[in-house]
Amino acid sequence: MFQCTIHRAVNTEGIGLHTGVHTHLRFLPAPPDTGIVFRRVDLDNFAIEAHGQNVARVSYATSLMKQSVLLSTTEHLLAATYSCGIDNVFIDIDNIEIPILDGSAEPFMQLLDQAGIRRLRRKRRFLKVLKPVEVVEDGRRIGIYPADEFRVRCYVDFPHPLVGQQEVEMVVNPENFRQILSRARTFCFESDIEPLRAMGLIRGGSLENAIVLTKDGVMNGPLRYFDEFGRHKALDLIGDLALVGLPLLGRVEARKAGHSLHTQLVSRLLADRAAWEITTSDPQAHENSPATPETATAAD
């Protein structure tokens, strides 16, 4: 019920998936009500808040921009940080793109384990969904609906013998994220590699940081899960939903969605002030309490 930050600073470094640049990353504790804030240390600590208002562009990754300062490929890091319940943290970075590391969120989870979690003396605030908000586009759809917990359901369908139709549904909490999603890696199709490179993308891509699917198999197996592709899409979904800026109380259903629809949902939700409220009470924490519904939720 209280806000959290990390206990100590931790570092990592690596290559950006799309830009190929080498980047150093440092997580540092932050005071209450800071949120998740990136600081470009190569640009005088210029701050970019992990918030929907700073979404710049989305295609094959989610990028943030503030006053023309760009930060790319935030989703895996944000998925780990958000799912672990870290409300406040500074993330110092010295280049334009978050390192891809092994293509999953597991290395970021390991960093957070090293950092430890420290509870702050300030109540956690939640964004509680009050009515449905949906985005539909070309047969793809995503929606968020009222719920007393943060739950996601993600469905994917790719015409490939190792993928096909896959669906993941889970309550988002640190244990579930670690066990079900954290190790699922990003992926691409071999036939897309040259077109993506021609677009100036995946300059840092390799068989060490992405699953590459051939016409009828996988180039760099084995897979970590039989449904690793669906799991990774759910991981991406959570990372993009972190841009709401507060822990969510709502149920999200995504069908053949991607970064574009994810971030459109965030923007549409935040823009509709009647669709949500901010509360300092998590209903799940009161499920065994004699408190009435009126006293179990306090508007902030």
PyMOL commands that set and color helices and strands:
alter all, ss='L'
color gray80, all
select helices_A, chain A and resi 41-43+52-54+75-83+106-115+174-181+190-198+228-244+259-271+273-275+283-286+293-296
alter helices_A, ss='H'
color red, helices_A
select strands_A, chain A and resi 2-6+10-15+22-29+36-40+46-49+55-58+62-66+69-71+89-93+117-123+126-129+133-137+140-146+150-158+164-171+187-189+211-213+248-255+276-279
alter strands_A, ss='S'
color yellow, strands_A
deselect
rebuild
show_as cartoon
